[in-house]
Amino acid sequence: MKNKVCKLFGIQFPIVQGGMVWVSGAKLAAAVSNAGGLGLIGAGSMKPELLRQHIRKARALTTRPFGVNIPIFSKYAGEQVNLAVEEGISIFFMSAGSPKRFTPILKEAGCTVVHVASSPTLARKCQDAGVDGVVVEGFEAGGHNGREELTTFVLVPQARDSVDIPLIAAGGIADGRGIAAAFALGAEGVQIGTRFAATVESSASDAYKKLLVSSGDSATRLMLKSLIPVRLVQNSLTEKLQELEARCATAAELEAELGAGAARRAIFDGEVDAGEVEAGEIAGMIHDIPTTAELMKRLVSEASQILSGVALQGTFKNENGFS
């Protein structure tokens, strides 16, 4: 599995753990990196000084590369970027904003910059802005999504046709089958979020993890399209939000119903019926809560077996020997 993405980050396997609010702190990021992937500290739910603490903790837990994910719309984004550079972070995954804002600053500091995009058009803009790689995320993904509502299956090949830089697929990937499919579509790496949220090292609450395990195949829905689209597990909060959206409630009314800290209540505090339970459509594919090392071993084994042709042996064989 040596390729451009592995070379870009200096990692063993082209598997990136997504930066998730209230989930991906130092412990999870370090565990993924120790297992051969690229762990990311999710700065979206952290004030600057807390991010500093997690960076230092992660550095004490691993000697392997790890990075940070910073949502550009955050009021702390500029301070977080400066702090992370000061702390020696050299890998940045930026999201939810223009790639032009921080890419020049980070490149000047000698950092590797990856931007998250929800369309081939935005992926091209990211390349033009000078990023080193791009994550294209289908709207199967949990948490905040793009407004284009492109699925990973159609997004990845179109993005591959649009950019020359390393391409990382995200959204709807939970196992080796998803990884193999992403590579077949033209990706050179994958970013996985929700599946890593349900691991021992995830900082999410036990109630959140158990909810993911018990979720059915249609547990999530894309909500709040009039604000910032977000994929959530259905609960009493989403029922109220649906009622408000059905009568064309204002943004202010929706925000009032959400209240402050809705994601923290559900993910970190465990109030899974009253909070904002961010999760991807792959929630229905989660049936256990393994250690990160166990999950990484499983992902690599499954993907390697499929990509080596074991699962498709003879299926497409023709007179030219293709199989």
C-alpha positions in Angstrom: 0.0 0.0 0.0 3.0 2.3 -0.6 1.8 5.3 -2.7 1.7 9.1 -3.0 -0.4 9.5 0.2 2.0 7.3 2.2 5.0 9.3 0.9 3.3 12.6 1.5 2.8 12.0 5.2 5.6 9.4 5.9 3.1 6.7 7.0 2.8 3.0 6.4 -0.8 2.8 5.2 -2.8 5.4 3.2 -5.5 5.6 5.9 -6.3 8.9 7.6 -8.5 9.2 10.7 -10.8 12.1 10.3 -10.7 15.0 12.7 -14.0 14.8 14.6 -15.3 17.1 17.3 -15.4 15.6 20.8 -14.0 12.3 19.4 -10.5 12.7 18.0 -8.2 13.9 20.7 -4.6 13.0 21.4 -5.3 9.5 22.4 -7.1 8.4 19.2 -4.8 10.4 16.9 -1.7 8.8 18.5 -3.2 5.3 18.4 -4.0 5.6 14.6 -0.5 6.9 13.9 1.1 4.1 16.0 -0.9 1.6 14.0 0.5 2.9 10.7 -2.1 5.4 9.6 -2.3 9.2 10.0 -4.0 10.3 13.1 -5.6 13.8 13.3 -6.5 15.9 16.3 -9.9 17.4 15.7 -9.5 21.1 16.7 -13.1 22.0 16.0 -14.3 21.5 19.6 -11.1 22.8 21.2 -10.1 26.3 22.4 -6.5 27.1 21.5 -4.9 26.1 24.8 -6.7 22.8 24.9 -5.4 22.1 21.4 -1.9 22.8 22.6 -2.4 20.3 25.4 -3.6 17.6 23.0 -0.7 18.2 20.6 1.8 17.8 23.5 0.0 14.7 24.8 0.0 13.1 21.3 3.6 13.8 20.9 4.2 12.0 24.2 2.2 9.0 22.9 3.7 8.5 19.5 6.9 9.2 17.6 5.1 8.8 14.3 3.6 11.6 12.1 0.2 13.0 13.1 -1.6 16.2 12.2 -4.4 18.5 13.1 -7.8 19.3 11.5 -8.9 22.9 11.7 -12.3 24.1 10.5 -11.7 27.5 8.9 -15.1 28.9 10.0 -14.1 28.6 13.6 -13.5 31.9 15.4 -10.3 30.3 16.8 -9.0 29.1 13.4 -6.2 31.7 13.0 -5.0 31.3 16.6 -5.1 27.5 16.2 -3.0 27.6 13.1 -0.4 29.8 14.7 -0.3 27.7 17.8 0.0 24.4 16.0 2.9 25.8 13.9 4.5 27.0 17.0 4.1 23.5 18.5 5.9 21.9 15.6 2.9 20.5 13.7 3.7 20.1 10.0 0.6 18.4 8.7 -2.6 20.4 8.5 -6.1 19.2 7.2 -8.2 22.3 6.7 -11.9 22.3 6.1 -15.1 24.4 6.0 -13.7 27.5 4.3 -11.6 28.9 1.5 -8.3 27.1 0.8 -6.9 30.5 0.0 -7.1 31.8 3.6 -4.4 29.7 5.3 -2.6 27.7 2.6 0.0 30.4 1.7 0.8 31.0 5.4 1.2 27.3 6.1 3.3 26.6 3.0 5.6 29.4 3.9 6.0 27.7 7.3 7.1 24.5 5.5 3.9 22.6 6.3 2.0 20.0 4.3 -1.5 21.2 3.7 -4.6 19.1 2.7 -8.0 20.6 2.2 -11.4 19.0 2.4 -13.7 19.4 -0.6 -17.3 18.4 -1.3 -17.2 18.8 -5.1 -14.8 18.3 -8.0 -14.9 22.1 -8.6 -13.8 22.9 -5.1 -11.1 20.2 -5.3 -9.7 22.0 -8.4 -9.8 25.3 -6.5 -7.9 23.7 -3.7 -5.2 22.5 -6.1 -5.0 26.0 -7.6 -4.6 27.4 -4.1 -1.4 25.3 -3.7 -2.5 22.5 -1.3 -0.5 19.3 -1.3 -3.5 17.0 -1.3 -7.2 17.0 -1.2 -9.9 15.0 0.7 -13.1 14.7 -1.3 -15.9 13.9 1.0 -19.3 12.4 -0.1 -22.4 13.4 1.8 -22.6 10.0 3.3 -20.2 11.4 5.9 -21.2 12.3 9.4 -21.1 15.8 10.7 -21.1 18.9 8.5 -21.4 18.3 4.8 -21.3 20.2 1.5 -24.4 21.5 -0.1 -23.8 19.6 -3.3 -25.0 16.3 -1.9 -22.6 14.3 -4.1 -22.1 10.7 -3.1 -18.6 9.4 -2.7 -19.1 7.0 -5.6 -19.7 9.8 -8.1 -17.5 12.4 -6.4 -14.2 10.5 -6.4 -13.8 9.7 -10.1 -14.9 13.2 -11.1 -12.4 14.7 -8.6 -9.7 12.3 -10.0 -10.3 13.8 -13.4 -10.1 17.3 -12.1 -6.8 17.2 -10.0 -3.3 15.8 -10.2 -2.4 16.1 -6.5 -2.9 13.1 -4.1 -6.6 12.4 -3.7 -8.1 11.0 -0.5 -11.7 9.7 -0.4 -14.0 10.2 2.5 -17.6 9.5 3.3 -19.3 6.0 3.6 -16.0 4.1 4.2 -16.1 1.7 7.1 -14.2 -1.4 6.1 -11.7 -2.8 3.6 -14.4 -3.1 0.9 -14.9 0.7 1.1 -11.1 1.3 0.9 -10.8 -1.0 -2.1 -13.7 0.7 -3.8 -12.2 4.2 -3.2 -8.9 3.0 -4.8 -10.8 1.6 -7.8 -12.5 5.0 -8.3 -9.2 6.8 -8.4 -8.3 7.7 -4.8 -4.9 7.1 -3.4 -5.9 7.1 0.2 -9.0 7.2 2.5 -10.2 9.3 5.4 -12.4 7.4 7.9 -14.3 9.1 10.6 -17.3 7.4 12.2 -15.8 4.0 12.2 -12.9 5.3 14.3 -15.3 7.1 16.6 -16.5 3.7 17.8 -13.1 2.5 19.1 -11.7 2.2 22.6 -9.3 5.2 22.2 -12.0 7.5 20.9 -12.9 10.3 23.4 -16.6 10.0 22.7 -18.8 8.8 25.5 -19.7 5.1 26.0 -23.4 6.0 25.3 -22.5 7.5 21.9 -20.3 4.5 21.0 -23.1 2.0 22.0 -25.6 4.0 20.0 -23.5 3.6 16.9 -23.3 -0.1 17.5 -27.0 -0.4 17.8 -27.9 1.9 14.9 -29.8 0.5 12.0 -29.1 0.9 8.3 -31.1 4.1 8.0 -30.3 5.7 11.3 -28.9 9.0 10.0 -30.4 11.9 8.0 -29.0 15.0 6.5 -30.4 17.9 8.5 -30.3 21.7 8.8 -29.8 22.4 5.1 -30.8 26.0 5.7 -27.9 26.5 8.1 -24.9 24.2 7.6 -25.9 20.7 6.4 -25.1 18.1 9.0 -25.7 14.3 9.1 -27.2 13.2 12.4 -28.5 10.0 14.0 -32.3 10.4 14.5 -33.5 11.2 18.0 -35.9 13.4 19.9 -33.9 16.5 18.9 -34.0 15.7 15.2 -37.7 15.1 15.4 -38.2 18.7 16.7 -35.8 20.0 14.0 -37.7 18.2 11.3 -41.0 19.8 12.5 -39.4 23.2 12.4 -37.9 22.7 9.0 -41.3 21.4 7.7 -42.9 24.8 8.5 -39.9 26.7 7.1 -38.6 28.0 10.5 -36.0 30.7 10.5 -32.4 30.1 11.1 -32.7 31.8 14.4 -35.5 29.3 15.4 -33.4 26.3 14.4 -30.4 27.6 16.3 -32.5 28.2 19.4 -33.8 24.6 19.3 -30.3 23.3 19.0 -29.0 25.4 21.9 -25.4 25.8 22.9 -23.1 22.7 22.9 -25.6 20.3 21.2 -22.8 18.2 19.7 -20.9 18.0 23.0 -24.1 16.9 24.9 -24.6 13.9 22.6 -21.0 12.9 21.7 -19.0 13.7 24.8 -21.5 13.9 27.6 -23.6 10.9 26.4 -27.0 12.7 26.1 -27.7 10.8 22.9 -31.5 11.4 22.8 -31.3 15.1 23.4 -28.1 16.2 21.7 -26.7 16.5 18.2 -25.5 12.9 17.4 -23.2 13.4 14.5 -22.4 10.2 12.6 -22.1 8.9 9.0 -24.3 6.6 7.1 -21.9 3.7 7.9 -23.2 3.7 11.5 -25.3 0.7 10.4 -22.1 -1.1 9.6 -20.6 -0.8 13.1 -21.1 -3.9 15.2 -18.3 -3.6 17.8 -16.0 -1.3 19.6 -12.4 -2.6 18.9 -9.1 -1.0 19.8 -7.7 1.2 17.1 -4.9 -1.3 16.5 -7.4 -4.1 16.0 -9.5 -1.9 13.6 -6.5 -0.8 11.6 -5.3 -4.4 11.2 -8.8 -5.4 10.0 -9.0 -2.5 7.5 -5.6 -3.2 6.0 -6.1 -7.0 5.8 -9.5 -6.7 4.1 -8.4 -4.0 1.7 -5.2 -5.8 0.8 -7.0 -9.0 0.2 -9.6 -7.4 -2.1 -7.0 -5.2 -3.9 -4.8 -8.2 -4.6 -7.7 -9.7 -6.5 -8.7 -12.5 -4.1 -12.3 -11.4 -3.9 -12.7 -11.0 -7.6 -10.6 -14.0 -8.8 -11.9 -15.1 -12.2 -14.9 -12.7 -12.2 -13.7 -10.6 -15.1 -11.1 -13.0 -16.6 -11.0 -12.9 -20.4 -8.9 -14.1 -23.3 -6.3 -11.5 -22.4 -5.9 -12.9 -18.9 -7.4 -9.9 -17.1 -8.9 -10.8 -13.7 
